[in-house]
Structures are given as structure tokens and as C-alpha cells.
């Protein structure tokens, strides 16, 4: 099984992919989210794992569009707690650090800590948190640090001088797994894209159909429609699947709204999310 991810060895995406598919999975590392989806589209990968939102950063808008364009359905979700680390070269101290490298999402997650403890350091975007650790190791500069997970630090044998530096302790990321296989029989959650008809109250009309069916909306995310300024489509996660969902979709479509079902899967409803040596939602 080849699985495409955004990131490289030691990244959070790699950890999630191996948790879902097992340690024997072959990881296809990609620089960007689009590269990961293109790896799947070109048959280089059999499946892909992608972050879609984070409790601090919010939704990763680019990923929603890529999922809509992807031929593979969503077959699963994983929600994991995130713990950010400040990784340095041997012998470095906080006083030495003038440059901090990481993915922009990870930097944003740690903005408060960085402002307090490294107010004069230059924050430098990198394509991947684990890649940032590898980069500072190669450069060997004591003035350089990277924000990443503990696994990336261990992989490259670099010390951690500050732990849990994210803005909030309840930092967690939701990942989706996409693979061209049928939905599980016990699927309990679904993701859809709904393009409402251009009339007053269109979205309210759609939401009322879900309410009348007793279906809870877990997420509602608007996205602009390319080529139609100020018109929007809506990515919706609902706590329903199977025949109950299909009936609702038919009702919505009767009112001239367009519905695309992105996938049905088992919801990750753990009250306490699995804590792992994590990095960020975009690596």
C-alpha cells in the first residue's frame, strides 16, 4: 500500500498514515497538499492522508477544494492531540536562537510562546516541520531552531529545549483518509458539498431539511465558487450515513440545490483524543 502525505519522515502525517494502515505502509512524501493529491491522481499512491482542520489554526481551505476534485472518497477520519516542540542543534540555548523554521501553520500555532520567549527571532516558513528539523541539522547553526514534533527530533537525534509551546493545550488536528474503496457498513458520518440555488433563504432551506430529519451538522464551511464572484458552496459534515442520508440528499436536490457526497465513514468520537508526538496539520 502506497500512501501519499504532505510532509516527510517524522511528520505528523506519516504518524497518522502508519496508525491507519500499519507500519508496513509505504509513504509517498510530498512537498505540498496539491502534490499529495496529484500523486494519488497519477496512480503513484493507492491512498492519501490529509489534514483538514486544526482547533487553533482552523480549516485548511485549500484541502477542501482538493478533496472535492479527488476521485477517491473519504473513508475515515482521525483526530489527534498536537504537541509542539522547539528543536535545536546540540549545545544551543534560547539565548542563541535568532531564526525559527517551521511550516507556517506550526508557527501560527506557537505565536504566543514565540512572542514571549523569542520576540526578536526571525520566523521563517518551511514546507514541512520535520523537514525544518532536518534542515537545521544540516546547517548546524546554533542560532537556528525548528518547531516540530518529538518524533522528528528523535529521528534526527536533536535536542528539544522547550516542550508544548503551542498557544493552547487543547491543540488538535483532524485528518481524513481517502481511498477508492466502498464505505464501511457501520459508517456514521458523511461529508458533502452543497451548492445552493441562487435565491434568498437557500442555505436556510437546506439546513431545515437536515433539521427535520433529525440529522446533526458537525461542520459547515463556506467556499467561494471560482468564476462566480460572491457565490458560495458549502462543505458540510453530518452525523449520518446510508439510507437516512440518501433520503435527505434527494429532498435537497428536489429544491434545485446540487449535492456531491464526498464520503461516508466511521466518526472518530473519542472524548479524549489519542495523544501523539505531533507537529501540525499541514506537514
Secondary structure by P-SEA (a helix, b strand, c coil): cbbbbccccccaaaaaaaaaccccccccccccaaaaaaaaaacccccccccccccccccaaaaaaaaaaccccccbbbbbbbbbbbcccccccccccccccccaaaaaaaaaaaaaccccbbbbbcccaaaaaaaaaaaccccbbbbccaaaaaaacccccccccccccccbbbbbbbccccccccccccccccccccccaaaaaaaaaaaaacccccbbbbbbcccccccbbbbbbcccccaaaaaaaaaaaaabbbbbbcbbbbbcccccccccccccccc
